[in-house]
Amino acid sequence: MGTKRTSELCQLFEDWKAEDRKLAECVDEIRDWMSEVNQLGVPHFGETASRLQPLRECLLQHFDREDEMLAKLEELYPAASPEVSAFKRQTAADHRQLLDRLDGLHVRLKQLDPPFRTWTDAMDEVDVFFETMDQHERSEADRVSMLMPGECDAEDGLIG
């Protein structure tokens, strides 16, 4: 494998991990805000929907970077291409499901009469989405780390 291509892949990997940390920060900010709103006792469904939108943008950027990284891995490891291709198909399906679920939450939260029994039920659903996203990112980080060349540090990059 060429040093330049390895270097490019390692840089993509570092950028991907940085985006993962940014996702974690975004989730933490939303969770902190949800906690504050719970203490006030006044539901803010529409504002919750608005706060989820930047998270979606971060996810899209993160998923694009990942696609780029996996394409490079396919180029660099032709013998492993079937495994990388299978991983790409699985992550594409996972990403679509996560985005669809986030979009569904967004649509329901911004309705004039949101279809949740209570504010707590709505926030529990948002939190379950965050947990699902976290599990996905952890699993993905493990799989990506196994495919990365040894020169790339594969230690972190998980949502906390």
Beta strands, then each sheet from edge to edge (+ up, - down):
end
